[in-house]
Amino acid sequence: MTSQSDLPGAQRNNRWRDVVTSTNFVNRLNKRKSFKAVFGQRSMRGKVDLDDVVRDETAAAGEAPSGHDEKRVKDEDSDVVVRRRGRNFVVYSCQARNYFLEPRVEFKPSQFLRTAVYELVPCPLSYFVVLFAETAVFGHSLREARQAAGCRQKLPMPVFNGAAAKFFCVVPGAGFFVNMAFVNEVSLFTCFLASIYSPEVRKYIEPMEWATVIILYVCRSLVISSKYSLLPESWVSDRGGKMYSPLTGEEFGRTLVGIAWSDPKAETHTDFLRQEMARACLEADVDLSELEIDVGSAVAARALRLSARGVGARGDEEVQKTPSIVSGKELLAAITDTHIGAPLPGALFPIIMVLALVNASVAPACRAAVGAPAFGGSPASKACAAFHFWLSFMLFLNNMVFTSSMAWNFHRQGSAIKALNAMMHYPGEPVATFAPPSPPPKKAPKKKSVRVAVSNDADASDEESSESREIRAAGEAGETVLVDLKCPDSCLCWSLVRRVIRKIGSPWTRRLNLFSIIFLLCAFTSAMIFLLLFYGAERKTHRLATSASLFYLACVISFMVAVTVLEGSLVNDQVPKVRVRLKREMLAMSAAIAQSQGEAPEVERQLRASHRLLKSAEAHIMAEEDVAVGSQPVQVFYEVPATPAAVTFVISTLVSILLIAVQRTFTMIESEGWAYDGDMGEFARADDM
């Protein structure tokens, strides 16, 4: 092989020139706006400094970690900071001390297993299990172990004053719920054991009646285990995790599905969505800071800018020059704020409450239906029956919040994608979607003080800006956000914003996908136990309250799981529709190219370039989102694409099990003489009574 030294001087110089030219070409290419946008993390290299901060316990809540006043990536109107941590970028919150999100939160088996043990062991034993495991197994100090127990809401006894709460590291504001959890766990296991070993209690409440309560308790424990297994490293890491240091109530609430993700725009975590958007951009490997998109009209752009709340705002001069253009970050923030930030529907919680009350009432109603006391006959049995009612209500309510959050998460993502898809074809997405809501009606001024009345009127007139009124009027007049994808800049921005939107909330989605597996197993377990009650009736009898509770639980949970899968499949169903729209654009573009003969070569060149860009956008959507060949379609049950086939599988399997059980029940009642006429409603044969 010839070395460089063996070559003639001119040839060596030519080779070095070729290398330098090639390197300069690559560097220039990487600095282009399109390459910087599509490969976001590479473009951010050099903009941020290495973050060597592991924990800063002296920092006050609401402050960024020490060292954050160095070079960083930060929006002027945002309170999130992107820094480099090791080989990855992370997004810090300035509201929660030392809390950051990594681009992709990995599943942590250690956290899942240890949390499952902590949750399945009842209080007060679980408190000491946490202390022992965290110190002896995972190497934490006793103080850190106590903080972990407080974060996990584990207590050795109820606490009723500030000193005790501080000693046991109870999260501020969570004292009532911690005490209630302690009472619930103690009462569950006490009453369950009483129904096994106490004849006085067992006469009125058989142990099998606790089956649904135990199933719901195990589900809740596994759900919490899933939560900790998919929390960010900044929260659960054994090296500086926030759960091992003092917490505020607002910081604790950021990790809860029922608080943070059910109402992402709550005042307790105003930077929640901005931090999630920055994290999603990192996971999608996209940089939207230099991208712009034409949304069709100035009023549409104003509506998006208002919804973006200052994120990615362009300069005043740029806005005046091109009033119909917004930045990629503004479009992303507007869609996220409007659709992803939508809280759970107000009517949902009352519905869940009713379903929980029905679940708790099934057992006492069945006892009363067969002539037995609905809430026990002796003092001990009455206490156990009361706790059975309460625990059935609370555990069902708790789990239903998780299942409804799964469906609502997919619904919000589907709404965001649908809005973005609507922007690419006539008539577009209505401006009314992004218009601010009407202010509440003015209260009538009090007659006692004229001065106060004038002041109230002045305040009411200032409640809403003229821009908000104009945008809402434009929305009522039918103005729309309409993007022409034949524009290269708009097509690139639209495609990358779409990619980021699909990544928003992905750590929560993976957590909810684990929830879906747990609740599917819950439905299967309930249905199978219900089936075995009748196929094993000759060996082990049961009462009407047991079978009815299992049947109700299996039906409701399977219905919620099916709704979740259906919502996920609706997101995937939009992929073929948007691909068809893009192919129609390409068809029109191909016809324009064919008809461009005789025109200037520059026109044909632009047409061909736009056609290739549209084709690339369509191919990228198919490669990433398509259910059949895509690498990242919306998934349920952790890694199963959400399709109507998955819905059919859930419903058909559970319905088949329940129908077999019901058929067996009617056969035994009609042909074999069985009935719920035994003592306290036991299922028994007439000959045995």
Order of alpha helices (4+ residues) and beta strands (2+ residues): alpha-alpha-alpha-beta-beta-beta-alpha-alpha-alpha-alpha-alpha-alpha-alpha-alpha-alpha-alpha-beta-alpha-alpha-beta-alpha-alpha-alpha-beta-alpha-alpha-beta-alpha-alpha-alpha-alpha-beta-beta-alpha-beta-beta
